[in-house]
């Protein structure tokens, strides 16, 4: 069966009030806590997607432009946190804002009929005590 069977999302709990900063505007922005990275954000969303009677995926694809590790397989952290079977195939996709779309395409193109888990997560990391990133869009 092709297509998206389930999905999950996670928005960090912490909020940054834009009015606290010069020219910041109205409203608030969700920000990751000091101990959250793209991997932990992906794990929380994946837990939501797999809640209930979801089948164990045959493949786990993790797409991000802000992976926590440069040389270590980031999908392995998601795999371990979800306690997936050892036979699950893992891959990281990165270095492009289109990595998430590529992961969805790879999952649907496998043609095996087995379930795949696609995790997409991104975190903007600023310098300690640095200025917050400029808001994008309107």
N, CA, C and O atoms as a Tinker XYZ file with bonds, in Angstrom:
   552  protein
     1  N      0.841000   -1.173000    0.000000    73     2
     2  CA     0.000000    0.000000    0.000000    64     1     3
     3  C      0.892000    1.244000    0.000000    63     2     4     5
     4  O      1.767000    1.378000    0.856000    81     3
     5  N      0.679000    2.139000   -0.939000    73     3     6
     6  CA     1.472000    3.356000   -1.038000    64     5     7
     7  C      0.748000    4.512000   -0.369000    63     6     8     9
     8  O     -0.476000    4.496000   -0.238000    81     7
     9  N      1.495000    5.498000    0.046000    73     7    10
    10  CA     0.908000    6.689000    0.627000    64     9    11
    11  C      1.285000    6.856000    2.086000    63    10    12    13
    12  O      1.935000    5.995000    2.679000    81    11
    13  N      0.873000    7.959000    2.645000    73    11    14
    14  CA     1.142000    8.253000    4.053000    64    13    15
    15  C      0.050000    7.599000    4.886000    63    14    16    17
    16  O     -1.130000    7.923000    4.752000    81    15
    17  N      0.459000    6.681000    5.743000    73    15    18
    18  CA    -0.497000    5.956000    6.580000    64    17    19
    19  C     -0.749000    6.660000    7.908000    63    18    20    21
    20  O     -1.874000    6.665000    8.408000    81    19
    21  N      0.296000    7.254000    8.478000    73    19    22
    22  CA     0.195000    7.940000    9.767000    64    21    23
    23  C      1.199000    9.080000    9.767000    63    22    24    25
    24  O      2.145000    9.089000    8.979000    81    23
    25  N      0.986000   10.030000   10.649000    73    23    26
    26  CA     1.964000   11.098000   10.814000    64    25    27
    27  C      1.959000   11.550000   12.265000    63    26    28    29
    28  O      1.008000   11.304000   13.006000    81    27
    29  N      3.014000   12.202000   12.646000    73    27    30
    30  CA     3.119000   12.763000   13.983000    64    29    31
    31  C      3.859000   14.083000   13.899000    63    30    32    33
    32  O      4.595000   14.332000   12.943000    81    31
    33  N      3.667000   14.917000   14.886000    73    31    34
    34  CA     4.373000   16.193000   14.921000    64    33    35
    35  C      4.758000   16.512000   16.358000    63    34    36    37
    36  O      4.179000   15.985000   17.308000    81    35
    37  N      5.733000   17.372000   16.492000    73    35    38
    38  CA     6.170000   17.818000   17.808000    64    37    39
    39  C      6.613000   19.267000   17.698000    63    38    40    41
    40  O      7.424000   19.614000   16.839000    81    39
    41  N      6.084000   20.101000   18.562000    73    39    42
    42  CA     6.489000   21.495000   18.651000    64    41    43
    43  C      7.063000   21.680000   20.051000    63    42    44    45
    44  O      6.395000   21.365000   21.036000    81    43
    45  N      8.292000   22.186000   20.155000    73    43    46
    46  CA     8.883000   22.365000   21.486000    64    45    47
    47  C      8.002000   23.201000   22.408000    63    46    48    49
    48  O      7.265000   24.078000   21.956000    81    47
    49  N      8.086000   22.919000   23.695000    73    47    50
    50  CA     7.257000   23.553000   24.717000    64    49    51
    51  C      7.654000   25.010000   24.975000    63    50    52    53
    52  O      6.789000   25.861000   25.177000    81    51
    53  N      8.945000   25.294000   24.968000    73    51    54
    54  CA     9.435000   26.630000   25.317000    64    53    55
    55  C      9.003000   27.663000   24.279000    63    54    56    57
    56  O      8.927000   27.358000   23.088000    81    55
    57  N      8.722000   28.878000   24.728000    73    55    58
    58  CA     8.289000   29.963000   23.855000    64    57    59
    59  C      9.162000   31.193000   24.084000    63    58    60    61
    60  O      9.581000   31.477000   25.206000    81    59
    61  N      9.422000   31.905000   23.012000    73    59    62
    62  CA    10.173000   33.144000   23.057000    64    61    63
    63  C      9.227000   34.257000   22.626000    63    62    64    65
    64  O      8.698000   34.236000   21.515000    81    63
    65  N      9.017000   35.231000   23.512000    73    63    66
    66  CA     8.142000   36.361000   23.206000    64    65    67
    67  C      8.902000   37.320000   22.289000    63    66    68    69
    68  O      9.950000   37.840000   22.673000    81    67
    69  N      8.396000   37.553000   21.105000    73    67    70
    70  CA     9.073000   38.424000   20.133000    64    69    71
    71  C      9.147000   39.867000   20.629000    63    70    72    73
    72  O     10.072000   40.589000   20.259000    81    71
    73  N      8.205000   40.299000   21.449000    73    71    74
    74  CA     8.184000   41.675000   21.947000    64    73    75
    75  C      9.378000   41.990000   22.844000    63    74    76    77
    76  O      9.684000   43.163000   23.058000    81    75
    77  N     10.049000   40.988000   23.366000    73    75    78
    78  CA    11.199000   41.194000   24.248000    64    77    79
    79  C     12.410000   41.734000   23.506000    63    78    80    81
    80  O     13.371000   42.188000   24.128000    81    79
    81  N     12.371000   41.688000   22.181000    73    79    82
    82  CA    13.520000   42.099000   21.392000    64    81    83
    83  C     13.175000   43.305000   20.532000    63    82    84    85
    84  O     12.052000   43.435000   20.046000    81    83
    85  N     14.135000   44.168000   20.354000    73    83    86
    86  CA    13.929000   45.375000   19.570000    64    85    87
    87  C     13.459000   45.018000   18.161000    63    86    88    89
    88  O     14.127000   44.280000   17.437000    81    87
    89  N     12.319000   45.546000   17.793000    73    87    90
    90  CA    11.773000   45.269000   16.470000    64    89    91
    91  C     11.241000   43.860000   16.311000    63    90    92    93
    92  O     11.024000   43.393000   15.193000    81    91
    93  N     11.032000   43.186000   17.420000    73    91    94
    94  CA    10.625000   41.791000   17.367000    64    93    95
    95  C      9.185000   41.551000   16.971000    63    94    96    97
    96  O      8.859000   40.477000   16.465000    81    95
    97  N      8.325000   42.513000   17.186000    73    95    98
    98  CA     6.937000   42.350000   16.794000    64    97    99
    99  C      6.088000   41.674000   17.848000    63    98   100   101
   100  O      6.455000   41.606000   19.021000    81    99
   101  N      4.934000   41.170000   17.404000    73    99   102
   102  CA     3.974000   40.541000   18.307000    64   101   103
   103  C      4.081000   39.026000   18.232000    63   102   104   105
   104  O      4.668000   38.464000   17.307000    81   103
   105  N      3.498000   38.389000   19.230000    73   103   106
   106  CA     3.408000   36.939000   19.217000    64   105   107
   107  C      4.594000   36.259000   19.866000    63   106   108   109
   108  O      5.396000   36.881000   20.563000    81   107
   109  N      4.678000   34.987000   19.621000    73   107   110
   110  CA     5.736000   34.190000   20.219000    64   109   111
   111  C      6.229000   33.166000   19.214000    63   110   112   113
   112  O      5.602000   32.922000   18.183000    81   111
   113  N      7.356000   32.581000   19.539000    73   111   114
   114  CA     7.968000   31.576000   18.673000    64   113   115
   115  C      8.357000   30.379000   19.525000    63   114   116   117
   116  O      8.923000   30.536000   20.607000    81   115
   117  N      8.053000   29.184000   19.036000    73   115   118
   118  CA     8.473000   27.969000   19.739000    64   117   119
   119  C      9.974000   27.797000   19.543000    63   118   120   121
   120  O     10.479000   27.933000   18.428000    81   119
   121  N     10.682000   27.500000   20.624000    73   119   122
   122  CA    12.121000   27.280000   20.536000    64   121   123
   123  C     12.474000   26.004000   21.286000    63   122   124   125
   124  O     11.841000   25.649000   22.280000    81   123
   125  N     13.475000   25.339000   20.796000    73   123   126
   126  CA    13.950000   24.116000   21.448000    64   125   127
   127  C     14.642000   24.473000   22.756000    63   126   128   129
   128  O     15.305000   25.506000   22.855000    81   127
   129  N     14.486000   23.622000   23.749000    73   127   130
   130  CA    15.147000   23.808000   25.030000    64   129   131
   131  C     16.632000   23.517000   24.866000    63   130   132   133
   132  O     17.054000   23.016000   23.823000    81   131
   133  N     17.424000   23.825000   25.882000    73   131   134
   134  CA    18.868000   23.646000   25.790000    64   133   135
   135  C     19.265000   22.195000   25.561000    63   134   136   137
   136  O     20.333000   21.932000   25.008000    81   135
   137  N     18.431000   21.250000   25.973000    73   135   138
   138  CA    18.776000   19.839000   25.834000    64   137   139
   139  C     18.063000   19.165000   24.660000    63   138   140   141
   140  O     18.063000   17.936000   24.576000    81   139
   141  N     17.463000   19.926000   23.765000    73   139   142
   142  CA    16.785000   19.366000   22.605000    64   141   143
   143  C     17.595000   19.664000   21.342000    63   142   144   145
   144  O     18.117000   20.765000   21.169000    81   143
   145  N     17.690000   18.674000   20.475000    73   143   146
   146  CA    18.323000   18.857000   19.181000    64   145   147
   147  C     17.414000   18.244000   18.122000    63   146   148   149
   148  O     16.326000   17.768000   18.444000    81   147
   149  N     17.844000   18.251000   16.873000    73   147   150
   150  CA    17.002000   17.737000   15.794000    64   149   151
   151  C     16.623000   16.273000   16.033000    63   150   152   153
   152  O     15.512000   15.860000   15.699000    81   151
   153  N     17.528000   15.494000   16.602000    73   151   154
   154  CA    17.244000   14.085000   16.854000    64   153   155
   155  C     16.130000   13.926000   17.884000    63   154   156   157
   156  O     15.213000   13.130000   17.681000    81   155
   157  N     16.197000   14.661000   18.973000    73   155   158
   158  CA    15.150000   14.528000   20.000000    64   157   159
   159  C     13.804000   15.045000   19.484000    63   158   160   161
   160  O     12.759000   14.512000   19.856000    81   159
   161  N     13.815000   16.070000   18.637000    73   159   162
   162  CA    12.569000   16.544000   18.038000    64   161   163
   163  C     11.972000   15.472000   17.134000    63   162   164   165
   164  O     10.761000   15.250000   17.140000    81   163
   165  N     12.828000   14.807000   16.354000    73   163   166
   166  CA    12.365000   13.735000   15.460000    64   165   167
   167  C     11.808000   12.555000   16.254000    63   166   168   169
   168  O     10.808000   11.957000   15.858000    81   167
   169  N     12.445000   12.223000   17.358000    73   167   170
   170  CA    11.978000   11.106000   18.194000    64   169   171
   171  C     10.571000   11.383000   18.714000    63   170   172   173
   172  O      9.711000   10.503000   18.671000    81   171
   173  N     10.330000   12.586000   19.202000    73   171   174
   174  CA     9.005000   12.907000   19.743000    64   173   175
   175  C      7.933000   12.848000   18.664000    63   174   176   177
   176  O      6.836000   12.349000   18.918000    81   175
   177  N      8.223000   13.343000   17.475000    73   175   178
   178  CA     7.249000   13.280000   16.384000    64   177   179
   179  C      7.025000   11.835000   15.950000    63   178   180   181
   180  O      5.893000   11.443000   15.666000    81   179
   181  N      8.086000   11.046000   15.896000    73   179   182
   182  CA     7.966000    9.638000   15.501000    64   181   183
   183  C      7.159000    8.848000   16.532000    63   182   184   185
   184  O      6.368000    7.980000   16.164000    81   183
   185  N      7.352000    9.137000   17.797000    73   183   186
   186  CA     6.549000    8.465000   18.843000    64   185   187
   187  C      5.068000    8.737000   18.633000    63   186   188   189
   188  O      4.238000    7.841000   18.787000    81   187
   189  N      4.743000    9.956000   18.286000    73   187   190
   190  CA     3.353000   10.316000   18.023000    64   189   191
   191  C      2.821000    9.544000   16.817000    63   190   192   193
   192  O      1.697000    9.044000   16.842000    81   191
   193  N      3.629000    9.450000   15.769000    73   191   194
   194  CA     3.199000    8.745000   14.557000    64   193   195
   195  C      3.027000    7.246000   14.799000    63   194   196   197
   196  O      2.166000    6.615000   14.187000    81   195
   197  N      3.828000    6.683000   15.675000    73   195   198
   198  CA     3.806000    5.240000   15.894000    64   197   199
   199  C      2.921000    4.819000   17.068000    63   198   200   201
   200  O      2.838000    3.635000   17.393000    81   199
   201  N      2.269000    5.781000   17.694000    73   199   202
   202  CA     1.405000    5.474000   18.838000    64   201   203
   203  C      0.293000    4.530000   18.395000    63   202   204   205
   204  O     -0.262000    4.682000   17.307000    81   203
   205  N     -0.023000    3.577000   19.224000    73   203   206
   206  CA    -1.096000    2.635000   18.907000    64   205   207
   207  C     -0.558000    1.383000   18.233000    63   206   208   209
   208  O      0.428000    0.799000   18.683000    81   207
   209  N     -1.203000    0.982000   17.165000    73   207   210
   210  CA    -0.861000   -0.288000   16.519000    64   209   211
   211  C     -0.088000   -0.105000   15.220000    63   210   212   213
   212  O     -0.288000   -0.864000   14.271000    81   211
   213  N      0.781000    0.881000   15.164000    73   211   214
   214  CA     1.571000    1.103000   13.953000    64   213   215
   215  C      2.562000   -0.038000   13.760000    63   214   216   217
   216  O      3.183000   -0.480000   14.727000    81   215
   217  N      2.724000   -0.524000   12.524000    73   215   218
   218  CA     3.697000   -1.587000   12.282000    64   217   219
   219  C      5.122000   -1.049000   12.398000    63   218   220   221
   220  O      5.370000    0.127000   12.133000    81   219
   221  N      6.048000   -1.905000   12.791000    73   219   222
   222  CA     7.457000   -1.497000   12.845000    64   221   223
   223  C      7.933000   -1.248000   11.421000    63   222   224   225
   224  O      7.707000   -2.080000   10.542000    81   223
   225  N      8.585000   -0.123000   11.180000    73   223   226
   226  CA     9.022000    0.182000    9.824000    64   225   227
   227  C     10.214000   -0.679000    9.396000    63   226   228   229
   228  O     11.050000   -1.065000   10.213000    81   227
   229  N     10.267000   -0.964000    8.101000    73   227   230
   230  CA    11.414000   -1.682000    7.549000    64   229   231
   231  C     12.568000   -0.719000    7.292000    63   230   232   233
   232  O     13.730000   -1.125000    7.275000    81   231
   233  N     12.243000    0.560000    7.091000    73   231   234
   234  CA    13.235000    1.588000    6.796000    64   233   235
   235  C     12.946000    2.835000    7.610000    63   234   236   237
   236  O     11.790000    3.220000    7.782000    81   235
   237  N     14.004000    3.465000    8.112000    73   235   238
   238  CA    13.908000    4.733000    8.829000    64   237   239
   239  C     14.789000    5.740000    8.109000    63   238   240   241
   240  O     16.004000    5.559000    8.022000    81   239
   241  N     14.182000    6.797000    7.595000    73   239   242
   242  CA    14.901000    7.871000    6.920000    64   241   243
   243  C     14.782000    9.128000    7.772000    63   242   244   245
   244  O     13.676000    9.536000    8.128000    81   243
   245  N     15.908000    9.740000    8.100000    73   243   246
   246  CA    15.912000   10.939000    8.941000    64   245   247
   247  C     16.505000   12.097000    8.145000    63   246   248   249
   248  O     17.690000   12.088000    7.813000    81   247
   249  N     15.682000   13.084000    7.843000    73   247   250
   250  CA    16.104000   14.246000    7.063000    64   249   251
   251  C     16.187000   15.475000    7.955000    63   250   252   253
   252  O     15.276000   15.751000    8.736000    81   251
   253  N     17.295000   16.217000    7.834000    73   251   254
   254  CA    17.468000   17.430000    8.614000    64   253   255
   255  C     18.583000   18.272000    8.002000    63   254   256   257
   256  O     19.511000   17.742000    7.389000    81   255
   257  N     18.482000   19.576000    8.174000    73   255   258
   258  CA    19.591000   20.452000    7.813000    64   257   259
   259  C     20.414000   20.797000    9.048000    63   258   260   261
   260  O     21.384000   21.550000    8.962000    81   259
   261  N     20.029000   20.249000   10.191000    73   259   262
   262  CA    20.739000   20.554000   11.440000    64   261   263
   263  C     20.955000   19.290000   12.273000    63   262   264   265
   264  O     20.640000   19.261000   13.462000    81   263
   265  N     21.497000   18.243000   11.634000    73   263   266
   266  CA    21.781000   17.011000   12.369000    64   265   267
   267  C     22.709000   17.304000   13.549000    63   266   268   269
   268  O     23.591000   18.158000   13.461000    81   267
   269  N     22.503000   16.595000   14.635000    73   267   270
   270  CA    23.318000   16.788000   15.840000    64   269   271
   271  C     24.758000   16.320000   15.640000    63   270   272   273
   272  O     25.677000   16.883000   16.235000    81   271
   273  N     24.964000   15.304000   14.815000    73   271   274
   274  CA    26.296000   14.734000   14.611000    64   273   275
   275  C     26.693000   14.826000   13.145000    63   274   276   277
   276  O     25.870000   14.613000   12.254000    81   275
   277  N     27.958000   15.146000   12.901000    73   275   278
   278  CA    28.453000   15.257000   11.534000    64   277   279
   279  C     28.887000   13.900000   10.983000    63   278   280   281
   280  O     28.700000   13.635000    9.795000    81   279
   281  N     29.456000   13.047000   11.811000    73   279   282
   282  CA    29.982000   11.776000   11.326000    64   281   283
   283  C     29.194000   10.558000   11.792000    63   282   284   285
   284  O     29.268000    9.501000   11.165000    81   283
   285  N     28.458000   10.685000   12.857000    73   283   286
   286  CA    27.676000    9.583000   13.407000    64   285   287
   287  C     26.316000    9.535000   12.714000    63   286   288   289
   288  O     25.771000   10.578000   12.354000    81   287
   289  N     25.763000    8.342000   12.525000    73   287   290
   290  CA    24.462000    8.180000   11.894000    64   289   291
   291  C     23.384000    8.673000   12.855000    63   290   292   293
   292  O     23.129000    8.037000   13.877000    81   291
   293  N     22.759000    9.786000   12.540000    73   291   294
   294  CA    21.745000   10.382000   13.411000    64   293   295
   295  C     20.495000    9.524000   13.490000    63   294   296   297
   296  O     19.833000    9.492000   14.528000    81   295
   297  N     20.161000    8.826000   12.410000    73   295   298
   298  CA    18.992000    7.945000   12.400000    64   297   299
   299  C     19.149000    6.829000   13.436000    63   298   300   301
   300  O     18.152000    6.282000   13.908000    81   299
   301  N     20.379000    6.490000   13.789000    73   299   302
   302  CA    20.611000    5.444000   14.787000    64   301   303
   303  C     20.092000    5.881000   16.160000    63   302   304   305
   304  O     19.613000    5.049000   16.930000    81   303
   305  N     20.181000    7.162000   16.468000    73   303   306
   306  CA    19.641000    7.666000   17.732000    64   305   307
   307  C     18.133000    7.561000   17.777000    63   306   308   309
   308  O     17.560000    7.199000   18.805000    81   307
   309  N     17.484000    7.877000   16.662000    73   307   310
   310  CA    16.028000    7.746000   16.579000    64   309   311
   311  C     15.645000    6.275000   16.685000    63   310   312   313
   312  O     14.698000    5.920000   17.388000    81   311
   313  N     16.383000    5.425000   15.985000    73   311   314
   314  CA    16.151000    3.976000   15.995000    64   313   315
   315  C     16.226000    3.429000   17.422000    63   314   316   317
   316  O     15.359000    2.664000   17.846000    81   315
   317  N     17.259000    3.823000   18.154000    73   315   318
   318  CA    17.438000    3.330000   19.525000    64   317   319
   319  C     16.338000    3.848000   20.450000    63   318   320   321
   320  O     15.808000    3.093000   21.265000    81   319
   321  N     15.995000    5.120000   20.330000    73   319   322
   322  CA    14.968000    5.702000   21.204000    64   321   323
   323  C     13.604000    5.070000   20.982000    63   322   324   325
   324  O     12.814000    4.961000   21.920000    81   323
   325  N     13.317000    4.653000   19.753000    73   323   326
   326  CA    12.034000    4.031000   19.448000    64   325   327
   327  C     12.040000    2.520000   19.656000    63   326   328   329
   328  O     11.003000    1.869000   19.536000    81   327
   329  N     13.212000    1.964000   19.970000    73   327   330
   330  CA    13.369000    0.525000   20.185000    64   329   331
   331  C     12.847000   -0.275000   18.981000    63   330   332   333
   332  O     12.063000   -1.212000   19.129000    81   331
   333  N     13.307000    0.123000   17.792000    73   331   334
   334  CA    12.902000   -0.559000   16.559000    64   333   335
   335  C     13.713000   -1.824000   16.362000    63   334   336   337
   336  O     14.784000   -1.965000   16.953000    81   335
   337  N     13.226000   -2.751000   15.544000    73   335   338
   338  CA    13.965000   -3.996000   15.297000    64   337   339
   339  C     15.345000   -3.730000   14.691000    63   338   340   341
   340  O     15.533000   -2.747000   13.974000    81   339
   341  N     16.294000   -4.597000   14.977000    73   339   342
   342  CA    17.657000   -4.419000   14.484000    64   341   343
   343  C     17.746000   -4.543000   12.960000    63   342   344   345
   344  O     18.718000   -4.080000   12.363000    81   343
   345  N     16.757000   -5.154000   12.331000    73   343   346
   346  CA    16.766000   -5.318000   10.874000    64   345   347
   347  C     16.366000   -4.043000   10.136000    63   346   348   349
   348  O     16.482000   -3.982000    8.912000    81   347
   349  N     15.906000   -3.040000   10.847000    73   347   350
   350  CA    15.461000   -1.798000   10.218000    64   349   351
   351  C     16.627000   -1.124000    9.507000    63   350   352   353
   352  O     17.692000   -0.930000   10.091000    81   351
   353  N     16.416000   -0.767000    8.235000    73   351   354
   354  CA    17.427000   -0.052000    7.466000    64   353   355
   355  C     17.378000    1.420000    7.853000    63   354   356   357
   356  O     16.295000    1.978000    8.033000    81   355
   357  N     18.560000    2.063000    7.983000    73   355   358
   358  CA    18.641000    3.450000    8.436000    64   357   359
   359  C     19.393000    4.302000    7.429000    63   358   360   361
   360  O     20.330000    3.834000    6.781000    81   359
   361  N     18.974000    5.562000    7.300000    73   359   362
   362  CA    19.703000    6.508000    6.443000    64   361   363
   363  C     19.431000    7.928000    6.910000    63   362   364   365
   364  O     18.328000    8.259000    7.345000    81   363
   365  N     20.477000    8.769000    6.806000    73   363   366
   366  CA    20.354000   10.200000    7.051000    64   365   367
   367  C     20.331000   10.916000    5.707000    63   366   368   369
   368  O     21.047000   10.527000    4.784000    81   367
   369  N     19.521000   11.952000    5.590000    73   367   370
   370  CA    19.523000   12.840000    4.437000    64   369   371
   371  C     19.740000   14.238000    4.969000    63   370   372   373
   372  O     19.080000   14.648000    5.924000    81   371
   373  N     20.664000   14.984000    4.358000    73   371   374
   374  CA    20.984000   16.300000    4.904000    64   373   375
   375  C     21.524000   17.234000    3.830000    63   374   376   377
   376  O     21.528000   16.916000    2.641000    81   375
   377  N     21.974000   18.385000    4.285000    73   375   378
   378  CA    22.648000   19.401000    3.469000    64   377   379
   379  C     21.768000   20.045000    2.419000    63   378   380   381
   380  O     22.281000   20.677000    1.496000    81   379
   381  N     20.475000   19.906000    2.531000    73   379   382
   382  CA    19.578000   20.517000    1.566000    64   381   383
   383  C     18.223000   20.767000    2.216000    63   382   384   385
   384  O     17.746000   19.954000    3.007000    81   383
   385  N     17.613000   21.888000    1.879000    73   383   386
   386  CA    16.282000   22.153000    2.391000    64   385   387
   387  C     15.262000   21.209000    1.769000    63   386   388   389
   388  O     14.136000   21.110000    2.257000    81   387
   389  N     15.638000   20.519000    0.707000    73   387   390
   390  CA    14.752000   19.547000    0.064000    64   389   391
   391  C     14.946000   18.127000    0.561000    63   390   392   393
   392  O     14.390000   17.194000   -0.019000    81   391
   393  N     15.723000   17.941000    1.623000    73   391   394
   394  CA    15.999000   16.592000    2.129000    64   393   395
   395  C     14.733000   15.880000    2.587000    63   394   396   397
   396  O     14.609000   14.670000    2.394000    81   395
   397  N     13.801000   16.594000    3.181000    73   395   398
   398  CA    12.553000   15.979000    3.642000    64   397   399
   399  C     11.714000   15.463000    2.493000    63   398   400   401
   400  O     11.155000   14.369000    2.566000    81   399
   401  N     11.627000   16.247000    1.432000    73   399   402
   402  CA    10.876000   15.816000    0.248000    64   401   403
   403  C     11.573000   14.624000   -0.398000    63   402   404   405
   404  O     10.916000   13.695000   -0.868000    81   403
   405  N     12.900000   14.651000   -0.422000    73   403   406
   406  CA    13.656000   13.521000   -0.973000    64   405   407
   407  C     13.410000   12.260000   -0.162000    63   406   408   409
   408  O     13.285000   11.174000   -0.728000    81   407
   409  N     13.340000   12.390000    1.164000    73   407   410
   410  CA    13.085000   11.228000    2.023000    64   409   411
   411  C     11.714000   10.632000    1.739000    63   410   412   413
   412  O     11.565000    9.411000    1.678000    81   411
   413  N     10.715000   11.487000    1.565000    73   411   414
   414  CA     9.372000   10.989000    1.225000    64   413   415
   415  C      9.389000   10.270000   -0.124000    63   414   416   417
   416  O      8.759000    9.224000   -0.281000    81   415
   417  N     10.104000   10.824000   -1.083000    73   415   418
   418  CA    10.213000   10.186000   -2.388000    64   417   419
   419  C     10.906000    8.845000   -2.326000    63   418   420   421
   420  O     10.479000    7.892000   -2.977000    81   419
   421  N     11.970000    8.760000   -1.549000    73   419   422
   422  CA    12.680000    7.488000   -1.390000    64   421   423
   423  C     11.803000    6.441000   -0.713000    63   422   424   425
   424  O     11.812000    5.271000   -1.096000    81   423
   425  N     11.055000    6.865000    0.285000    73   423   426
   426  CA    10.179000    5.932000    0.999000    64   425   427
   427  C      9.115000    5.370000    0.073000    63   426   428   429
   428  O      8.818000    4.177000    0.124000    81   427
   429  N      8.537000    6.213000   -0.772000    73   427   430
   430  CA     7.473000    5.739000   -1.663000    64   429   431
   431  C      8.019000    4.982000   -2.859000    63   430   432   433
   432  O      7.301000    4.179000   -3.454000    81   431
   433  N      9.278000    5.218000   -3.228000    73   431   434
   434  CA     9.857000    4.567000   -4.400000    64   433   435
   435  C     10.444000    3.195000   -4.098000    63   434   436   437
   436  O     10.887000    2.496000   -5.010000    81   435
   437  N     10.452000    2.803000   -2.825000    73   435   438
   438  CA    11.088000    1.519000   -2.487000    64   437   439
   439  C     10.382000    0.343000   -3.148000    63   438   440   441
   440  O     11.029000   -0.639000   -3.509000    81   439
   441  N      9.079000    0.428000   -3.311000    73   439   442
   442  CA     8.332000   -0.613000   -4.010000    64   441   443
   443  C      8.268000   -1.949000   -3.294000    63   442   444   445
   444  O      7.821000   -2.936000   -3.879000    81   443
   445  N      8.703000   -2.006000   -2.041000    73   443   446
   446  CA     8.708000   -3.271000   -1.315000    64   445   447
   447  C      7.368000   -3.560000   -0.658000    63   446   448   449
   448  O      7.093000   -4.702000   -0.290000    81   447
   449  N      6.541000   -2.553000   -0.509000    73   447   450
   450  CA     5.273000   -2.733000    0.182000    64   449   451
   451  C      5.416000   -2.719000    1.691000    63   450   452   453
   452  O      4.430000   -2.874000    2.412000    81   451
   453  N      6.639000   -2.533000    2.176000    73   451   454
   454  CA     6.880000   -2.470000    3.621000    64   453   455
   455  C      6.806000   -1.022000    4.092000    63   454   456   457
   456  O      7.081000   -0.094000    3.332000    81   455
   457  N      6.438000   -0.847000    5.335000    73   455   458
   458  CA     6.310000    0.498000    5.898000    64   457   459
   459  C      7.675000    1.151000    6.081000    63   458   460   461
   460  O      8.651000    0.490000    6.437000    81   459
   461  N      7.727000    2.435000    5.836000    73   459   462
   462  CA     8.919000    3.244000    6.088000    64   461   463
   463  C      8.535000    4.341000    7.059000    63   462   464   465
   464  O      7.393000    4.802000    7.064000    81   463
   465  N      9.480000    4.758000    7.877000    73   463   466
   466  CA     9.280000    5.870000    8.789000    64   465   467
   467  C     10.175000    7.002000    8.325000    63   466   468   469
   468  O     11.396000    6.850000    8.280000    81   467
   469  N      9.581000    8.137000    7.978000    73   467   470
   470  CA    10.330000    9.308000    7.545000    64   469   471
   471  C     10.242000   10.347000    8.647000    63   470   472   473
   472  O      9.150000   10.767000    9.029000    81   471
   473  N     11.392000   10.761000    9.157000    73   471   474
   474  CA    11.459000   11.787000   10.197000    64   473   475
   475  C     12.154000   13.014000    9.618000    63   474   476   477
   476  O     13.237000   12.908000    9.043000    81   475
   477  N     11.537000   14.157000    9.770000    73   475   478
   478  CA    12.119000   15.422000    9.329000    64   477   479
   479  C     12.137000   16.362000   10.526000    63   478   480   481
   480  O     11.103000   16.587000   11.154000    81   479
   481  N     13.293000   16.906000   10.843000    73   479   482
   482  CA    13.403000   17.816000   11.975000    64   481   483
   483  C     14.474000   18.849000   11.684000    63   482   484   485
   484  O     15.460000   18.576000   10.999000    81   483
   485  N     14.260000   20.039000   12.217000    73   483   486
   486  CA    15.217000   21.117000   12.023000    64   485   487
   487  C     15.247000   21.957000   13.287000    63   486   488   489
   488  O     14.216000   22.179000   13.922000    81   487
   489  N     16.418000   22.414000   13.643000    73   487   490
   490  CA    16.570000   23.275000   14.811000    64   489   491
   491  C     17.527000   24.401000   14.462000    63   490   492   493
   492  O     18.611000   24.161000   13.930000    81   491
   493  N     17.128000   25.621000   14.758000    73   491   494
   494  CA    18.007000   26.765000   14.570000    64   493   495
   495  C     18.823000   26.922000   15.843000    63   494   496   497
   496  O     18.267000   27.124000   16.923000    81   495
   497  N     20.136000   26.828000   15.716000    73   495   498
   498  CA    21.014000   26.908000   16.877000    64   497   499
   499  C     21.756000   28.235000   16.830000    63   498   500   501
   500  O     22.465000   28.526000   15.866000    81   499
   501  N     21.592000   29.032000   17.871000    73   499   502
   502  CA    22.290000   30.305000   17.967000    64   501   503
   503  C     23.450000   30.206000   18.929000    63   502   504   505
   504  O     23.568000   29.227000   19.666000    81   503
   505  N     24.308000   31.210000   18.930000    73   503   506
   506  CA    25.432000   31.199000   19.871000    64   505   507
   507  C     24.946000   31.418000   21.302000    63   506   508   509
   508  O     23.927000   32.079000   21.501000    81   507
   509  N     25.639000   30.887000   22.295000    73   507   510
   510  CA    25.242000   31.116000   23.686000    64   509   511
   511  C     25.159000   32.610000   23.982000    63   510   512   513
   512  O     26.065000   33.368000   23.634000    81   511
   513  N     24.087000   33.026000   24.613000    73   511   514
   514  CA    23.827000   34.420000   24.958000    64   513   515
   515  C     23.808000   35.329000   23.724000    63   514   516   517
   516  O     23.940000   36.548000   23.837000    81   515
   517  N     23.643000   34.727000   22.561000    73   515   518
   518  CA    23.616000   35.499000   21.327000    64   517   519
   519  C     22.215000   36.011000   21.023000    63   518   520   521
   520  O     21.251000   35.672000   21.709000    81   519
   521  N     22.122000   36.816000   20.002000    73   519   522
   522  CA    20.829000   37.356000   19.588000    64   521   523
   523  C     20.007000   36.231000   18.970000    63   522   524   525
   524  O     20.564000   35.333000   18.340000    81   523
   525  N     18.697000   36.271000   19.143000    73   523   526
   526  CA    17.843000   35.232000   18.534000    64   525   527
   527  C     17.853000   35.382000   17.028000    63   526   528   529
   528  O     18.112000   36.473000   16.518000    81   527
   529  N     17.573000   34.298000   16.298000    73   527   530
   530  CA    17.525000   34.410000   14.848000    64   529   531
   531  C     16.383000   35.331000   14.418000    63   530   532   533
   532  O     15.344000   35.408000   15.075000    81   531
   533  N     16.599000   36.018000   13.313000    73   531   534
   534  CA    15.564000   36.921000   12.800000    64   533   535
   535  C     14.358000   36.115000   12.349000    63   534   536   537
   536  O     14.529000   35.080000   11.705000    81   535
   537  N     13.139000   36.553000   12.666000    73   535   538
   538  CA    11.947000   35.830000   12.233000    64   537   539
   539  C     11.834000   35.874000   10.708000    63   538   540   541
   540  O     12.165000   36.875000   10.071000    81   539
   541  N     11.358000   34.764000   10.141000    73   539   542
   542  CA    11.167000   34.692000    8.700000    64   541   543
   543  C      9.689000   34.843000    8.389000    63   542   544   545
   544  O      8.837000   34.459000    9.190000    81   543
   545  N      9.396000   35.384000    7.264000    73   543   546
   546  CA     8.012000   35.469000    6.819000    64   545   547
   547  C      7.226000   36.500000    7.609000    63   546   548   549
   548  O      7.792000   37.346000    8.302000    81   547
   549  N      5.907000   36.409000    7.489000    73   547   550
   550  CA     5.062000   37.406000    8.138000    64   549   551
   551  C      4.241000   36.907000    9.246000    63   550   552
   552  O      3.495000   37.674000    9.855000    81   551
